[in-house]
Amino acid sequence: EIQEIHAGDKIVYLVMPCAESDVAYEASGSTGYSLNGYQIRTATDLKVSETPDDLFCNVRNTSLLAISDELASAASAAGVKWTLAETISAHEPMREHPYAILGTGTASARVKTIIVTSDWPDAQSAGHPLGEHAKDDDLARDADKAWAALVEDTDDSEKCVTVRFASGLPIPELRGELDAKASKSSLKKRWKETTAAKAAQVAELPVVSQAVREIFEAAGVEADYHPFSISDTVLEVQRDDFWFVQPRHVVPWIDWSKSDVGLRWSGMMDEFFDLHPIEESYQSNLPLVRVEGSTLVLVRKDLAQSLTRADGFHMMPLEERGISLNLDDCFKY
């Protein structure tokens, strides 16, 4: 696949392999992998000994390409100067970042429906928080008008709350309900898991238990906490010690011009790929922040160590939020 890219007054071409095959790498000693288990984070004496079946193809578990002798020879004949190396002595494609993306895992309480329990606060009409970077093939509409419509669409509680959170706009009081259509045989087990969870899946909002709030406060987190209860309408039980967290520090730490954000046709942000942190973010000691223009909440890794998978959290190291190909040639982010 070839994409034409305008670089100033020049045109260059991004060439991506379509080959179904790939080649395996070799390395000395143990290899460090990303959290998703596919992308190499660190490797020593990385090399490829296989011959590609095509002119060029992916090197498995990396963002590198393997180039055949035929292509190298043809490029040399066309004037390309190659510097060949047998190995990459220290391969470290990801610069370590002090923050991770706060997320929830399978051990969290899974809210099915968000219920608004107060009037919707007035919200000023908001342009798309990504500004000029709100571009996507799926978004043919005017981005600012599309976002403003989402902000005002209080009939869809989940979407409206999510976009208001991304724009830093006021949010009403909320509570959550578990799926009322769950099988009867799973209800007691599900509620037991809900009462043990220290985090909840609530759209893209950070919702934590009282125990986690105390951890945050001890770590110096500056945030506003809003009560959030979770109920099972079938069992007629409710848990009242959850909090929706709004970090007071909203930081411009991601260079959106270099990053890739997937947008839905409505203008909502769907997925964040290949994030590029700015230098300021590497120097910060703030324990918890929200990234300006998004729903991304970042937690310093020293604080993240207190929030485990068993408690319902899933932390994605910020340096690992990029695109890589897994063993099935599917995108993993």
Phi, psi and chi 1 to 4 in degrees:
 res  aa     phi    psi   chi1   chi2   chi3   chi4
   1 GLU       -  135.9  -64.6 -179.4    6.8      -
   2 ILE  -124.6  128.1  -60.2  176.2      -      -
   3 GLN  -118.9  131.8  -67.3 -173.5   13.4      -
   4 GLU   -81.9  130.3 -176.7  178.5  -69.0      -
   5 ILE  -127.0  130.7  -61.5  175.5      -      -
   6 HIS   -88.9  120.0  -66.0  -92.7      -      -
   7 ALA  -119.1   89.3      -      -      -      -
   8 GLY    66.4 -125.6      -      -      -      -
   9 ASP   -93.2    9.9   57.6  -10.2      -      -
  10 LYS  -115.5  159.4  -62.9 -178.5  179.3  179.8
  11 ILE  -117.4  125.6  -64.4  178.4      -      -
  12 VAL  -119.1  168.9  -62.9      -      -      -
  13 TYR  -127.8  125.2  -62.4   90.4      -      -
  14 LEU   -87.4  120.3  172.9   65.0      -      -
  15 VAL  -111.3  124.0 -177.9      -      -      -
  16 MET  -121.8  136.3  -62.2  172.5  -72.8      -
  17 PRO   -70.5  141.0   25.8  -33.9      -      -
  18 CYS  -105.1    1.9  -66.1      -      -      -
  19 ALA   -61.0  137.3      -      -      -      -
  20 GLU   -76.5  -21.2  -66.4 -176.4    0.7      -
  21 SER   -88.6  163.0   62.2      -      -      -
  22 ASP  -144.2  179.1   57.4   14.3      -      -
  23 VAL  -125.6  150.9  -66.4      -      -      -
  24 ALA   -87.4  150.5      -      -      -      -
  25 TYR   -95.3  164.1   70.9   89.3      -      -
  26 GLU  -127.1  151.7  -62.3  177.2    6.3      -
  27 ALA  -152.9  160.2      -      -      -      -
  28 SER   -88.8  136.7  -61.7      -      -      -
  29 GLY    69.0 -161.7      -      -      -      -
  30 SER   -81.0  150.2   59.8      -      -      -
  31 THR  -112.8  134.7  -58.7      -      -      -
  32 GLY   -87.7  134.3      -      -      -      -
  33 TYR  -114.5  159.2  -74.3   92.8      -      -
  34 SER   -70.2  171.0   61.5      -      -      -
  35 LEU   -61.2  -33.2 -171.4   65.0      -      -
  36 ASN   -77.3   -6.0   63.2   30.2      -      -
  37 GLY    84.3    7.3      -      -      -      -
  38 TYR  -113.4  -49.0  -65.8  110.3      -      -
  39 GLN   -84.1  136.7 -174.4   86.3  -17.6      -
  40 ILE   -73.0  130.2  -69.0  177.8      -      -
  41 ARG   -96.4  -40.9  -69.1 -172.4   59.3 -172.4
  42 THR  -143.7  141.4   58.3      -      -      -
  43 ALA  -155.8  147.1      -      -      -      -
  44 THR  -113.3  135.7  -56.7      -      -      -
  45 ASP    54.5   50.5  -64.2  -28.5      -      -
  46 LEU   -71.2  134.8 -173.9   73.3      -      -
  47 LYS  -154.4  166.5   64.9  179.5 -179.4  179.0
  48 VAL  -127.1  124.2  170.8      -      -      -
  49 SER  -106.6  -13.6   58.4      -      -      -
  50 GLU   -75.4  153.9  -70.3 -174.6   68.9      -
  51 THR   -96.8  126.1  -59.7      -      -      -
  52 PRO   -61.5  143.4  -20.9   32.1      -      -
  53 ASP   -73.0  -24.1  -66.8  -26.5      -      -
  54 ASP  -114.3  179.8  -61.1  -82.6      -      -
  55 LEU   -60.9  -37.7  -68.8  178.1      -      -
  56 PHE  -155.9  154.4   65.5  103.6      -      -
  57 CYS  -158.0  174.1   65.0      -      -      -
  58 ASN   -72.9  148.9  -67.6  -61.3      -      -
  59 VAL   -94.6  122.0  179.4      -      -      -
  60 ARG   -54.9  137.7 -166.8  176.6  -55.8  175.2
  61 ASN    69.1   14.2  -59.0  106.3      -      -
  62 THR  -138.2  172.7   77.4      -      -      -
  63 SER   -98.9   17.8   55.4      -      -      -
  64 LEU   -92.0  160.0  -57.4  174.3      -      -
  65 LEU  -114.4  142.7  -64.7  178.5      -      -
  66 ALA   -99.4  126.6      -      -      -      -
  67 ILE  -111.5  133.1  -61.3  174.9      -      -
  68 SER   -74.0  160.9   66.5      -      -      -
  69 ASP   -60.8  -36.3  -69.3  -22.1      -      -
  70 GLU   -61.9  -44.2  -67.4   87.0  -11.4      -
  71 LEU   -68.8  -40.5  179.9   56.9      -      -
  72 ALA   -61.0  -41.5      -      -      -      -
  73 SER   -67.0  -42.0  -62.4      -      -      -
  74 ALA   -65.1  -40.0      -      -      -      -
  75 ALA   -66.7  -38.5      -      -      -      -
  76 SER   -61.7  -41.8  -64.8      -      -      -
  77 ALA   -64.7  -26.2      -      -      -      -
  78 ALA   -88.1    1.1      -      -      -      -
  79 GLY   106.5    2.3      -      -      -      -
  80 VAL   -75.4  133.1  174.4      -      -      -
  81 LYS  -100.7  121.8  -63.9 -178.2  179.5  179.6
  82 TRP  -104.4  143.5  -64.0   95.1      -      -
  83 THR  -117.6  106.7  -59.8      -      -      -
  84 LEU   -89.0  141.8  -58.8  178.5      -      -
  85 ALA  -134.8  140.8      -      -      -      -
  86 GLU   -70.0  -37.9  -67.5  -65.5  -33.4      -
  87 THR  -143.9  162.7   62.8      -      -      -
  88 ILE  -102.1  108.9  -58.3  175.3      -      -
  89 SER   -61.7  -44.4   57.8      -      -      -
  90 ALA  -132.7  104.1      -      -      -      -
  91 HIS  -101.0  108.7 -178.7   59.7      -      -
  92 GLU  -133.9   81.8  -63.6  179.3  -46.0      -
  93 PRO   -73.5  -15.4   27.0  -34.7      -      -
  94 MET  -116.0  120.3  -56.8  176.7 -171.4      -
  95 ARG   -76.6  125.8  179.2 -175.1  175.5 -172.9
  96 GLU   -58.3  131.5 -173.6   76.6   18.0      -
  97 HIS  -117.2  144.1 -162.5  -80.9      -      -
  98 PRO   -76.1   -3.2   25.6  -34.2      -      -
  99 TYR  -119.8  155.5  -75.4   82.0      -      -
 100 ALA  -125.7  156.8      -      -      -      -
 101 ILE   -81.8  124.8  -60.9  171.7      -      -
 102 LEU   -72.4  121.7 -179.5   70.3      -      -
 103 GLY  -145.5  172.1      -      -      -      -
 104 THR  -113.4  151.6   51.0      -      -      -
 105 GLY  -116.9 -164.2      -      -      -      -
 106 THR   -69.3  -19.7   56.0      -      -      -
 107 ALA   -87.5    5.4      -      -      -      -
 108 SER   -85.6  163.1   56.3      -      -      -
 109 ALA   -75.6  128.5      -      -      -      -
 110 ARG  -103.0  102.8  -66.9  179.2  -72.4  -80.8
 111 VAL   -81.0  130.6  169.1      -      -      -
 112 LYS   -90.7  -41.5  176.1   66.9  173.5  179.0
 113 THR  -131.0  133.6  -53.7      -      -      -
 114 ILE   -95.9  127.5  -63.2  175.7      -      -
 115 ILE  -110.2  128.0  -53.4  -63.0      -      -
 116 VAL   -88.8  125.0  175.7      -      -      -
 117 THR  -110.5   10.2   59.6      -      -      -
 118 SER  -144.1  177.2   69.9      -      -      -
 119 ASP   -68.5  150.2  -67.2  -25.5      -      -
 120 TRP   -72.2  125.3  -77.3   89.7      -      -
 121 PRO   -65.8  149.3  -16.0   29.3      -      -
 122 ASP   -62.9  140.2  -68.1  -26.4      -      -
 123 ALA  -133.8  129.5      -      -      -      -
 124 GLN   -64.2  145.1  -63.6  179.1  -11.9      -
 125 SER   -57.4  129.0 -179.9      -      -      -
 126 ALA  -117.7  134.7      -      -      -      -
 127 GLY   -74.7  168.3      -      -      -      -
 128 HIS   -60.7  129.8 -157.4  -73.3      -      -
 129 PRO   -65.0  -18.4   20.9  -31.9      -      -
 130 LEU   -86.2   -4.7  -65.2 -179.6      -      -
 131 GLY    57.2 -130.2      -      -      -      -
 132 GLU   -67.4  -12.5   62.3  177.5  -26.6      -
 133 HIS   -91.5    5.0  -54.0  -58.7      -      -
 134 ALA   -82.9   74.8      -      -      -      -
 135 LYS  -129.0  134.3  -60.5  174.5 -177.2  177.0
 136 ASP  -163.2  146.5 -167.7  -78.3      -      -
 137 ASP   -61.5  -27.4  -68.1  -20.2      -      -
 138 ASP   -81.3  -12.1  -68.1  -27.0      -      -
 139 LEU  -106.6   90.9 -178.9   60.0      -      -
 140 ALA   -87.2  -12.0      -      -      -      -
 141 ARG   -83.1  169.9  -51.1  165.6   59.6 -171.6
 142 ASP   -67.0  121.8  177.8  -81.4      -      -
 143 ALA   -62.0  -41.8      -      -      -      -
 144 ASP   -65.9  -42.6  -70.2  -22.9      -      -
 145 LYS   -67.3  -37.8  -69.7 -177.8  179.0  178.8
 146 ALA   -63.8  -42.2      -      -      -      -
 147 TRP   -68.2  -41.7 -167.8  -97.7      -      -
 148 ALA   -60.6  -36.3      -      -      -      -
 149 ALA   -65.9  -36.7      -      -      -      -
 150 LEU   -67.0  -40.8  -69.4  170.2      -      -
 151 VAL   -60.1  -34.6  168.7      -      -      -
 152 GLU   -92.7   -5.8  -62.6  168.0    1.6      -
 153 ASP   -85.1   75.3 -175.2   12.9      -      -
 154 THR   -75.3   -6.7   56.0      -      -      -
 155 ASP   -72.1  -23.8  -68.9  -27.7      -      -
 156 ASP  -108.1   90.3 -168.7  -32.0      -      -
 157 SER   -57.9  -45.3  -59.9      -      -      -
 158 GLU   -63.7  -48.3 -178.4  173.2  -37.3      -
 159 LYS   -65.2  -44.3  -72.9 -177.3  180.0  178.5
 160 CYS   -64.0  -42.6 -165.0      -      -      -
 161 VAL   -64.4  -41.7  165.8      -      -      -
 162 THR   -63.3  -46.8  -60.7      -      -      -
 163 VAL   -70.5  -33.1  -62.0      -      -      -
 164 ARG   -67.1  -37.8  -72.5 -169.5  178.1 -153.9
 165 PHE   -62.8  -42.6 -179.4   57.7      -      -
 166 ALA   -64.3  -30.9      -      -      -      -
 167 SER   -94.7   -0.9  -73.0      -      -      -
 168 GLY    71.0   28.1      -      -      -      -
 169 LEU   -94.3  159.5  -63.8  172.2      -      -
 170 PRO   -63.9  144.7   19.3  -30.9      -      -
 171 ILE  -123.7  141.0  -66.2  173.8      -      -
 172 PRO   -73.5  176.2   29.1  -36.4      -      -
 173 GLU   -72.2  143.3  -63.4  175.2    7.2      -
 174 LEU  -134.4  157.5  -54.1  168.2      -      -
 175 ARG  -145.1  167.1   65.9  177.9  178.1   85.0
 176 GLY  -126.2  152.6      -      -      -      -
 177 GLU  -124.7  141.6  -67.4 -179.1   -5.0      -
 178 LEU   -76.1  166.1  -56.6 -177.9      -      -
 179 ASP   -63.6  116.9 -172.7   -1.5      -      -
 180 ALA   -74.4  -12.6      -      -      -      -
 181 LYS   -96.7   11.4  -63.4 -179.1  179.9  179.8
 182 ALA   -64.8  152.6      -      -      -      -
 183 SER   -65.3  146.1   64.1      -      -      -
 184 LYS   -61.6  -32.2  -68.3 -176.9  178.5  179.5
 185 SER   -69.0  -18.8   60.3      -      -      -
 186 SER  -100.1   -7.3   67.8      -      -      -
 187 LEU   -62.1  -50.2  -69.3  176.8      -      -
 188 LYS   -64.8  -41.6  -69.9 -176.2  178.0 -179.6
 189 LYS   -63.9  -42.0  179.7  175.6 -178.1  -67.2
 190 ARG   -64.0  -41.4 -175.7 -178.2   66.7  170.5
 191 TRP   -69.6  -35.2 -174.8 -112.5      -      -
 192 LYS   -60.8  -41.3 -178.1  178.1  179.4 -179.2
 193 GLU   -67.8  -36.0  -67.4  171.0  -14.3      -
 194 THR   -66.5  -39.7  -61.6      -      -      -
 195 THR   -71.9  -20.6   56.0      -      -      -
 196 ALA   -90.5  -20.0      -      -      -      -
 197 ALA   -69.5  145.7      -      -      -      -
 198 LYS  -109.2    4.3  -65.8 -175.9  179.9  178.6
 199 ALA  -144.1  160.6      -      -      -      -
 200 ALA  -135.1  145.2      -      -      -      -
 201 GLN   -88.2  108.3  -62.8  177.9   23.9      -
 202 VAL  -135.0   91.2 -174.5      -      -      -
 203 ALA    50.2 -126.5      -      -      -      -
 204 GLU  -113.8   24.5  -62.6  178.8   42.3      -
 205 LEU   -91.7  142.4  -53.2 -179.4      -      -
 206 PRO   -79.8  110.8   25.8  -30.0      -      -
 207 VAL  -122.3  122.3  175.3      -      -      -
 208 VAL  -131.3  164.4  -56.2      -      -      -
 209 SER   -82.3  171.6   68.5      -      -      -
 210 GLN   -59.3  -38.9  173.6   64.6   26.3      -
 211 ALA   -61.7  -39.7      -      -      -      -
 212 VAL   -73.2  -36.3  174.4      -      -      -
 213 ARG   -56.6  -41.9  173.5  177.3  175.8  171.8
 214 GLU   -65.3  -36.6  -67.9  171.5    3.7      -
 215 ILE   -63.7  -44.8  -67.9  173.2      -      -
 216 PHE   -59.4  -48.1  -79.0  178.4      -      -
 217 GLU   -64.6  -37.5  -69.5  175.4  -24.0      -
 218 ALA   -66.4  -28.5      -      -      -      -
 219 ALA   -85.7   -2.2      -      -      -      -
 220 GLY    87.1   19.1      -      -      -      -
 221 VAL   -65.4  131.1  168.7      -      -      -
 222 GLU  -102.8  112.4  -63.4 -178.1   42.4      -
 223 ALA  -156.7  161.7      -      -      -      -
 224 ASP  -101.5  132.4  -64.7  -45.1      -      -
 225 TYR  -111.9  128.3  -62.2   89.7      -      -
 226 HIS  -118.8  131.8  -53.6  -81.5      -      -
 227 PRO   -56.7  140.6  -21.8   32.4      -      -
 228 PHE  -145.4  116.1 -168.4   95.8      -      -
 229 SER  -103.1  155.0   62.8      -      -      -
 230 ILE  -127.0  130.4  -63.6  177.5      -      -
 231 SER  -127.1  154.5   61.5      -      -      -
 232 ASP  -112.2  107.0 -174.3  -35.9      -      -
 233 THR   -72.3  -17.7   56.4      -      -      -
 234 VAL   -78.7  -47.7 -179.6      -      -      -
 235 LEU   -81.3  -12.7  -65.8  179.1      -      -
 236 GLU    58.7   49.9  -62.9 -177.2  -18.5      -
 237 VAL  -128.3  158.6  -71.5      -      -      -
 238 GLN  -147.5  143.9 -179.8  168.2  -59.1      -
 239 ARG  -116.3  128.0 -177.3  176.6  171.0 -172.5
 240 ASP  -112.1    7.7  -64.0  -40.7      -      -
 241 ASP  -103.3   25.9   70.0  -28.9      -      -
 242 PHE   -95.5  157.8  -81.1  104.9      -      -
 243 TRP  -137.1  134.5  -59.0   91.4      -      -
 244 PHE   -85.4  126.5  158.2   45.9      -      -
 245 VAL  -105.3  125.6 -175.0      -      -      -
 246 GLN  -114.6  102.5  -76.8 -173.7  -64.7      -
 247 PRO   -60.0  137.8  -22.3   34.1      -      -
 248 ARG   -80.1  -22.3  -67.4  177.1 -174.9  170.6
 249 HIS   -91.3  112.3  -67.1  -78.3      -      -
 250 VAL  -112.8  117.0 -178.3      -      -      -
 251 VAL  -120.9  143.6  -65.5      -      -      -
 252 PRO   -90.1   59.1   33.8  -34.0      -      -
 253 TRP   -90.2   -8.2  -77.6   -2.6      -      -
 254 ILE  -110.3  129.8  -60.2  -61.9      -      -
 255 ASP   -82.9   97.2 -174.6  -17.7      -      -
 256 TRP   -68.7  -21.6  -61.7  116.9      -      -
 257 SER   -67.6  -23.6   67.4      -      -      -
 258 LYS  -103.6  -15.5  -63.2  178.4 -179.5  177.6
 259 SER   -91.0  173.1  -54.7      -      -      -
 260 ASP  -129.2  120.7 -174.0   10.0      -      -
 261 VAL  -119.1  125.4  180.0      -      -      -
 262 GLY   -81.4  130.9      -      -      -      -
 263 LEU  -115.4  142.6  -60.0  176.6      -      -
 264 ARG   -80.0  170.1  -58.5  178.6 -168.3  174.5
 265 TRP   -61.0  -25.3   68.3  -90.2      -      -
 266 SER   -80.4  -12.3   61.7      -      -      -
 267 GLY   103.4   -9.4      -      -      -      -
 268 MET   -67.5  144.1  -77.1 -166.7   71.5      -
 269 MET   -75.8  128.7  -73.2  170.4  -84.7      -
 270 ASP  -107.0  -48.2 -164.5   20.3      -      -
 271 GLU  -144.0  148.5  -63.8  167.2  -39.2      -
 272 PHE  -115.0  117.5  -62.4   92.6      -      -
 273 PHE  -113.4  150.8  -62.0  114.9      -      -
 274 ASP    47.0   54.5 -162.6   19.9      -      -
 275 LEU   -70.5  139.8  -63.1  179.1      -      -
 276 HIS  -116.6   97.3  -75.3 -104.0      -      -
 277 PRO   -68.3  144.9  -15.4   29.5      -      -
 278 ILE   -84.4  164.8   63.7  173.9      -      -
 279 GLU   -60.7  -35.4 -168.2   61.0   32.8      -
 280 GLU   -55.3  -34.9  175.9 -171.1  -11.9      -
 281 SER   -66.5  -25.8   65.5      -      -      -
 282 TYR   -74.6  -17.7  -70.5   89.8      -      -
 283 GLN  -101.6   -3.5  -44.6  -56.3  -33.8      -
 284 SER   -80.8  149.8  174.9      -      -      -
 285 ASN  -114.5    6.9  -71.6  -45.8      -      -
 286 LEU   -63.2  132.4  -65.6  171.1      -      -
 287 PRO   -74.4  -31.5   22.9  -31.4      -      -
 288 LEU  -148.7  130.2 -169.9   79.9      -      -
 289 VAL  -141.9  162.2  -58.8      -      -      -
 290 ARG  -111.5  139.7 -179.0  174.0   66.7   82.6
 291 VAL   -80.2  125.1  177.1      -      -      -
 292 GLU   -54.6  135.0 -174.3  177.1   76.0      -
 293 GLY    84.7   11.5      -      -      -      -
 294 SER  -155.9  177.0   75.5      -      -      -
 295 THR   -96.5    4.9   55.8      -      -      -
 296 LEU   -69.5  122.4  -67.7  172.7      -      -
 297 VAL  -109.4  125.7  174.2      -      -      -
 298 LEU  -108.0  140.0  -55.7 -177.4      -      -
 299 VAL  -125.0  135.9   55.1      -      -      -
 300 ARG   -62.1  143.5  -91.2 -166.8   66.3   89.8
 301 LYS   -64.9  -27.4  -71.8  179.1  179.1  175.9
 302 ASP   -67.4  -34.5   49.2    0.8      -      -
 303 LEU   -75.8  -36.0  174.3   56.1      -      -
 304 ALA   -60.1  -27.8      -      -      -      -
 305 GLN   -63.9  -19.5  -68.6  176.7   -4.3      -
 306 SER   -85.4   -6.2  -56.1      -      -      -
 307 LEU  -117.5  100.9  -48.9  172.2      -      -
 308 THR  -100.0  166.9   68.1      -      -      -
 309 ARG   -60.7  -36.8  -75.5  179.3  177.5  -91.1
 310 ALA   -63.1  -26.7      -      -      -      -
 311 ASP   -84.9   -7.8  -65.5  -31.1      -      -
 312 GLY   107.0   10.2      -      -      -      -
 313 PHE  -102.1  152.3  -69.1   96.8      -      -
 314 HIS  -136.0  111.6  174.2   78.9      -      -
 315 MET  -102.8  122.7  -59.2  -63.4  178.3      -
 316 MET  -102.3  111.1  171.9   64.8   72.6      -
 317 PRO   -51.9  133.2  -26.2   36.3      -      -
 318 LEU   -58.4  -34.8 -172.5   55.9      -      -
 319 GLU   -69.0  -14.5   68.0  -89.5   13.7      -
 320 GLU   -95.1   -1.5  -65.5 -172.2   12.7      -
 321 ARG   -83.0   75.7 -179.0   46.9   73.6   93.9
 322 GLY  -142.5  176.0      -      -      -      -
 323 ILE   -90.4  136.5  -65.1  177.7      -      -
 324 SER  -146.0  159.0   61.3      -      -      -
 325 LEU   -94.4  132.6  -71.5  173.2      -      -
 326 ASN   -88.4 -173.7   67.3   17.2      -      -
 327 LEU   -67.1  -18.0  -61.4 -178.4      -      -
 328 ASP   -98.5   13.2  -60.3  -41.2      -      -
 329 ASP    60.1   30.0  -72.7  -24.3      -      -
 330 CYS  -105.0  150.6  -61.7      -      -      -
 331 PHE   -71.7  133.1  -76.3  107.6      -      -
 332 LYS  -126.3  128.5 -171.4   78.1  175.8  178.3
 333 TYR  -131.6      -   62.0   90.5      -      -
